[in-house]
């Protein structure tokens, strides 16, 4: 009798422990709830350049692309930084004109859909728009070429809504060397680039170290008075030799200075085998795309290897940063509409942020942790940059 009672109590305890653990359905439900409770800020969404190539009405659900208003609302996205992307070929070739054209486009979204979108000038504006149910569209200039060697353009673009500048893109420019460009003409920042970083600090524009060379990054960290962001970079720990991602040493220094790395979702940024497979096959892929105009690309890719990471692989990069430097220095920088077909399974568009939050919940992240990753960390940096600009202006 005692033995039977003992076995019953063991079974009962096991049942209580099992029922104490959230099941997948309840955890997914919580992920959706958190996605809408907290502000989700994404550091890099390439909507303007996408629409400059082929226009769609993003106030409604679109047939193409990764972003539109209905899907953003579904996924809980509140603050997508609109990338004012300037190709490297525009250096000394109408860069400022293109930047103004793309900024005008973002302004037109608000004019056309004022009940849906707002352009925030500050962190306070972001919170006000969130409370009103609107999606904020702050802007980040990807490539500093539109500065065109004139520091007066820093304040000009601040007034136009630019809140971060990625100093260079795929080629070295008059500001900085690029991680993608084997010719490092400045061995880091140009003399003007160093002046530009100080001017951005003074005006209140965040310095974005994504895309720049390692030498340029370390020089930025010596020059800047304010914390900086990497708006859409991932961890080089998982992609050895890929300079576009950040090394552990760089992430540590970024964190010491109060900055944030915002993880890029692109599969070639996330998984080294996928990156190498793409590099090996990119000519075949380009030939297929040219012949078939994207039709059947998914099936074709399956015949030549693995090309898509999983949402859980993105969570591994977040884990790595947290273990390396702590919860306060990581955020999200998807590169939606900028990395083409290489988005991971489970993160194919802006409706799917809850899938990533679910992965974080599975790993034991608290609600407070998730709030910091979703937006709190970057909003802290943005606030600090605003404060330092105010102090420097005095």
C-alpha positions as CSV (number, residue, x, y, z in Angstrom):
1,X,0.0,0.0,0.0
2,X,2.8,2.4,0.9
3,X,4.6,1.6,-2.2
4,X,1.5,2.3,-4.3
5,X,1.0,5.6,-2.6
6,X,4.7,6.5,-3.1
7,X,4.4,5.7,-6.9
8,X,1.2,7.8,-7.1
9,X,2.9,10.8,-5.5
10,X,5.9,10.6,-7.9
11,X,3.5,10.5,-10.9
12,X,1.5,13.4,-9.5
13,X,4.7,15.4,-9.0
14,X,5.8,14.7,-12.6
15,X,2.4,15.8,-13.9
16,X,2.6,19.0,-11.9
17,X,6.1,19.8,-13.2
18,X,5.0,19.0,-16.8
19,X,1.9,21.2,-16.5
20,X,4.0,23.9,-15.0
21,X,6.1,24.1,-18.3
22,X,4.4,26.1,-21.0
23,X,3.4,24.1,-24.1
24,X,4.3,25.3,-27.6
25,X,0.8,26.7,-28.3
26,X,0.8,28.9,-25.1
27,X,4.3,30.0,-25.8
28,X,3.5,31.0,-29.4
29,X,0.5,32.9,-28.1
30,X,2.6,34.7,-25.6
31,X,5.2,35.6,-28.4
32,X,2.4,37.2,-30.4
33,X,1.2,39.1,-27.3
34,X,4.7,40.4,-26.5
35,X,5.2,41.4,-30.2
36,X,2.2,43.8,-29.8
37,X,2.8,44.8,-26.2
38,X,6.3,46.1,-26.8
39,X,7.7,48.4,-29.4
40,X,9.6,46.4,-32.1
41,X,12.3,48.5,-33.7
42,X,14.1,47.2,-36.8
43,X,17.3,49.0,-37.7
44,X,17.2,48.4,-41.4
45,X,14.4,48.0,-43.9
46,X,15.1,48.7,-47.6
47,X,11.6,49.8,-48.6
48,X,12.5,53.1,-50.3
49,X,15.0,51.6,-52.8
50,X,12.7,48.7,-53.5
51,X,9.8,51.0,-54.4
52,X,12.2,53.2,-56.4
53,X,12.8,50.2,-58.5
54,X,9.2,49.0,-58.7
55,X,6.4,50.9,-57.0
56,X,3.7,49.2,-54.8
57,X,1.2,50.7,-52.5
58,X,2.6,49.7,-49.1
59,X,-0.4,51.1,-47.2
60,X,-2.1,48.0,-48.4
61,X,-0.9,44.4,-48.7
62,X,1.6,44.1,-51.5
63,X,2.3,41.2,-53.9
64,X,6.0,41.5,-53.6
65,X,8.6,42.6,-51.1
66,X,8.9,41.9,-47.3
67,X,7.2,45.0,-45.9
68,X,3.8,46.6,-46.1
69,X,1.4,48.1,-43.5
70,X,-0.9,45.1,-43.0
71,X,2.0,42.6,-42.5
72,X,3.9,45.1,-40.2
73,X,0.8,45.4,-38.0
74,X,0.4,41.6,-38.0
75,X,4.0,41.1,-36.9
76,X,4.0,43.9,-34.3
77,X,6.6,46.0,-36.2
78,X,6.4,49.6,-34.9
79,X,9.6,51.3,-35.9
80,X,11.2,50.2,-39.1
81,X,14.1,52.4,-40.0
82,X,13.6,53.3,-43.6
83,X,17.0,52.8,-45.4
84,X,17.9,55.7,-47.6
85,X,20.2,53.4,-49.6
86,X,22.7,55.1,-51.9
87,X,24.6,52.7,-54.2
88,X,28.4,53.1,-54.1
89,X,28.3,54.1,-57.8
90,X,26.6,57.4,-56.7
91,X,29.8,58.7,-55.1
92,X,30.4,62.0,-56.8
93,X,27.4,61.2,-59.0
94,X,24.2,62.6,-57.7
95,X,24.2,61.0,-54.3
96,X,22.5,63.9,-52.5
97,X,19.9,64.2,-55.2
98,X,19.0,60.5,-54.8
99,X,18.9,60.8,-51.0
100,X,16.5,63.7,-51.3
101,X,14.3,61.7,-53.7
102,X,14.1,58.7,-51.4
103,X,13.4,60.9,-48.3
104,X,10.6,62.6,-50.3
105,X,9.2,59.2,-50.9
106,X,9.1,58.3,-47.2
107,X,7.5,61.7,-46.5
108,X,4.8,60.8,-49.1
109,X,3.9,57.7,-47.1
110,X,2.9,59.9,-44.2
111,X,1.1,62.4,-46.5
112,X,-0.9,59.6,-48.1
113,X,-1.6,57.5,-45.0
114,X,-1.4,59.9,-42.0
115,X,-3.5,57.5,-39.9
116,X,-0.9,54.7,-40.5
117,X,2.5,56.2,-40.5
118,X,4.5,59.0,-38.9
119,X,8.1,60.3,-39.2
120,X,9.6,60.7,-35.7
121,X,12.1,63.4,-34.9
122,X,13.0,61.9,-31.5
123,X,12.5,58.9,-29.2
124,X,9.6,60.7,-27.6
125,X,8.0,60.9,-31.0
126,X,8.4,57.1,-31.4
127,X,6.6,56.5,-28.1
128,X,3.8,59.0,-29.0
129,X,3.2,57.3,-32.4
130,X,3.2,53.8,-30.7
131,X,0.5,55.0,-28.2
132,X,-1.5,56.3,-31.2
133,X,-1.2,52.9,-33.0
134,X,0.9,54.4,-35.8
135,X,4.1,52.9,-37.4
136,X,7.1,55.2,-37.0
137,X,9.3,55.6,-40.1
138,X,12.6,57.1,-38.9
139,X,15.3,57.1,-41.6
140,X,18.9,55.9,-41.8
141,X,21.1,56.9,-44.6
142,X,23.0,53.8,-45.9
143,X,26.2,55.2,-47.3
144,X,27.4,58.7,-46.4
145,X,28.1,59.6,-50.0
146,X,25.3,62.3,-50.0
147,X,27.2,64.3,-47.4
148,X,29.4,65.2,-50.5
149,X,32.3,66.4,-48.4
150,X,30.3,69.3,-46.8
151,X,29.6,69.2,-43.0
152,X,26.7,71.5,-43.5
153,X,24.9,68.6,-45.0
154,X,24.9,66.8,-41.7
155,X,22.4,69.3,-40.2
156,X,20.6,69.4,-43.5
157,X,19.9,65.7,-43.4
158,X,19.1,65.8,-39.7
159,X,16.4,68.3,-40.5
160,X,15.1,66.0,-43.3
161,X,14.7,63.1,-40.8
162,X,17.9,61.1,-41.0
163,X,18.8,59.6,-37.6
164,X,21.7,57.4,-38.5
165,X,24.3,57.4,-41.3
166,X,26.1,54.2,-42.4
167,X,29.4,55.7,-43.2
168,X,30.2,53.7,-46.4
169,X,28.5,50.9,-48.4
170,X,30.2,48.4,-50.8
171,X,33.1,50.6,-51.8
172,X,35.4,53.0,-50.0
173,X,34.1,56.6,-50.3
174,X,35.3,60.0,-49.2
175,X,34.4,59.2,-45.6
176,X,35.5,55.6,-44.9
177,X,36.8,52.3,-46.2
178,X,34.3,49.5,-46.8
179,X,34.5,46.0,-45.5
180,X,33.6,44.7,-49.0
181,X,36.2,46.7,-50.8
182,X,39.7,45.1,-50.9
183,X,41.2,48.6,-51.7
184,X,41.3,50.3,-48.3
185,X,42.3,53.7,-49.5
186,X,42.2,55.4,-46.1
187,X,43.3,52.6,-43.9
188,X,40.1,53.3,-41.9
189,X,38.5,56.8,-41.9
190,X,39.5,59.7,-44.1
191,X,40.4,62.9,-42.3
192,X,37.0,64.2,-43.4
193,X,35.4,61.0,-42.0
194,X,36.8,61.8,-38.5
195,X,35.3,65.3,-38.7
196,X,32.0,63.8,-39.9
197,X,31.8,61.5,-36.9
198,X,32.2,64.5,-34.5
199,X,29.7,66.5,-36.5
200,X,27.1,63.7,-36.3
201,X,27.7,63.6,-32.5
202,X,27.0,67.3,-32.3
203,X,23.9,67.2,-34.4
204,X,22.4,64.1,-32.9
205,X,22.7,61.5,-35.8
206,X,23.8,58.0,-34.7
207,X,26.9,56.7,-36.3
208,X,26.3,53.3,-38.0
209,X,29.4,51.0,-38.3
210,X,27.8,48.4,-40.4
211,X,29.6,47.9,-43.8
212,X,32.8,49.7,-42.8
213,X,36.2,48.1,-42.5
214,X,37.6,46.9,-39.2
215,X,40.2,49.7,-39.1
216,X,37.5,52.3,-39.7
217,X,35.4,50.8,-36.9
218,X,38.2,51.1,-34.4
219,X,38.9,54.7,-35.5
220,X,35.2,55.5,-35.1
221,X,35.3,54.2,-31.5
222,X,38.3,56.4,-30.8
223,X,36.7,59.5,-32.3
224,X,33.1,59.3,-31.2
225,X,31.7,61.0,-28.1
226,X,28.5,59.0,-28.3
227,X,27.6,55.3,-28.5
228,X,27.2,53.9,-32.0
229,X,25.1,51.2,-33.6
230,X,25.7,48.5,-36.1
231,X,22.3,48.8,-37.8
232,X,22.3,45.4,-39.6
233,X,25.3,43.2,-38.9
234,X,25.7,39.8,-37.4
235,X,28.4,37.9,-35.5
236,X,31.6,36.9,-37.2
237,X,32.0,34.1,-34.7
238,X,29.6,32.1,-36.9
239,X,31.1,33.4,-40.2
240,X,34.9,33.4,-39.8
241,X,36.6,35.7,-42.3
242,X,33.5,37.6,-43.3
243,X,34.5,41.1,-42.4
244,X,31.0,42.5,-43.0
245,X,30.0,40.9,-39.7
246,X,31.4,41.9,-36.3
247,X,34.2,40.1,-34.5
248,X,33.9,39.3,-30.8
249,X,36.5,41.9,-30.0
250,X,34.5,44.6,-31.9
251,X,31.3,43.6,-30.2
252,X,33.0,43.9,-26.8
253,X,34.3,47.4,-27.6
254,X,30.9,48.4,-29.0
255,X,29.3,47.4,-25.8
256,X,31.9,49.0,-23.6
257,X,31.0,52.3,-25.3
258,X,27.3,51.7,-24.8
259,X,26.4,50.7,-28.4
260,X,24.2,48.0,-29.9
261,X,24.7,45.4,-32.6
262,X,21.4,44.8,-34.5
263,X,21.4,41.3,-36.0
264,X,21.0,41.0,-39.7
265,X,18.5,38.2,-40.7
266,X,20.1,37.4,-44.1
267,X,21.1,33.7,-44.3
268,X,24.5,34.5,-45.7
269,X,25.1,36.7,-42.6
270,X,23.9,33.9,-40.2
271,X,25.4,30.7,-41.4
272,X,28.9,30.2,-42.9
273,X,28.0,27.0,-44.9
274,X,25.2,28.9,-46.6
275,X,27.5,31.9,-47.3
276,X,30.2,29.7,-48.8
277,X,27.6,27.7,-50.8
278,X,26.2,31.0,-52.2
279,X,29.7,32.3,-53.1
280,X,30.5,29.0,-54.9
281,X,27.2,29.1,-56.8
282,X,26.4,32.7,-57.3
283,X,27.1,32.7,-61.0
284,X,24.8,29.7,-61.6
285,X,22.1,31.5,-59.5
286,X,22.5,34.7,-61.5
287,X,22.2,32.8,-64.8
288,X,19.1,31.0,-63.6
289,X,17.5,34.3,-62.4
290,X,18.3,35.9,-65.8
291,X,16.7,33.1,-67.7
292,X,13.7,32.5,-65.5
293,X,13.0,36.0,-63.9
294,X,12.8,34.5,-60.4
295,X,10.2,31.9,-61.3
296,X,11.2,28.6,-59.8
297,X,14.2,29.9,-58.0
298,X,13.3,28.2,-54.7
299,X,13.2,24.8,-56.4
300,X,16.4,25.4,-58.3
301,X,18.2,26.4,-55.1
302,X,17.2,23.1,-53.5
303,X,19.0,21.2,-56.2
304,X,22.4,22.8,-55.4
305,X,22.5,23.0,-51.6
306,X,21.2,24.7,-48.5
307,X,20.6,28.4,-48.9
308,X,18.2,29.3,-46.1
309,X,19.0,29.5,-42.4
310,X,16.2,29.1,-39.8
311,X,14.8,31.6,-37.4
312,X,16.5,29.6,-34.6
313,X,19.9,30.4,-36.3
314,X,19.1,34.1,-35.9
315,X,18.4,33.5,-32.2
316,X,21.8,31.9,-31.9
317,X,23.4,35.2,-32.9
318,X,21.4,37.0,-30.2
319,X,22.5,34.3,-27.7
320,X,26.1,34.8,-28.7
321,X,26.0,38.6,-28.1
322,X,24.2,38.2,-24.8
323,X,26.7,35.6,-23.5
324,X,29.6,37.8,-24.7
325,X,28.6,41.2,-23.4
326,X,25.1,41.0,-21.8
327,X,21.5,41.7,-22.7
328,X,21.8,45.5,-23.1
329,X,23.8,45.5,-26.4
330,X,21.8,43.6,-29.0
331,X,18.9,44.4,-31.2
332,X,17.2,43.7,-34.6
333,X,18.3,44.8,-38.0
334,X,16.6,42.5,-40.4
335,X,17.7,43.9,-43.8
336,X,14.2,43.1,-45.0
337,X,13.8,44.1,-48.7
338,X,17.6,44.2,-48.9
339,X,18.8,40.6,-48.9
340,X,16.5,39.2,-51.6
341,X,15.7,35.5,-51.3
342,X,18.1,34.8,-48.5
343,X,15.8,35.3,-45.6
344,X,15.6,32.4,-43.1
345,X,12.7,30.0,-42.7
346,X,10.3,31.6,-40.2
347,X,11.5,35.2,-40.9
348,X,10.4,35.7,-44.5
349,X,8.7,39.1,-43.9
350,X,7.7,41.6,-41.3
351,X,4.7,39.6,-40.2
352,X,7.0,37.0,-38.6
353,X,8.8,38.7,-35.7
354,X,6.7,36.6,-33.3
355,X,8.5,33.5,-34.5
356,X,11.8,35.0,-33.3
357,X,10.3,36.1,-30.0
358,X,9.0,32.5,-29.6
359,X,12.6,31.2,-30.1
360,X,13.8,33.6,-27.4
361,X,11.1,32.5,-25.0
362,X,12.1,28.9,-25.6
363,X,15.7,29.8,-24.6
364,X,14.5,31.3,-21.3
365,X,14.6,35.0,-22.1
366,X,12.4,37.1,-19.8
367,X,9.8,39.6,-20.9
368,X,12.2,42.4,-19.9
369,X,15.0,40.8,-21.9
370,X,12.7,40.6,-25.0
371,X,11.6,44.2,-24.6
372,X,15.3,45.3,-24.6
373,X,16.1,43.2,-27.7
374,X,13.0,44.4,-29.6
375,X,13.6,48.1,-29.1
376,X,14.8,49.1,-25.6
377,X,18.5,48.9,-26.3
378,X,18.4,50.9,-29.5
379,X,16.1,53.5,-28.0
380,X,18.5,53.9,-25.1
381,X,21.4,54.6,-27.6
382,X,19.2,57.0,-29.6
383,X,18.2,58.8,-26.4
384,X,21.9,59.1,-25.4
385,X,22.9,60.4,-28.8
386,X,20.2,63.1,-28.4
387,X,21.4,64.0,-24.9
388,X,25.1,64.3,-26.0
389,X,24.1,66.5,-29.0
390,X,22.2,68.8,-26.6
391,X,25.2,68.9,-24.2
392,X,27.7,69.6,-27.1
393,X,25.4,72.4,-28.5
394,X,25.7,74.2,-25.1
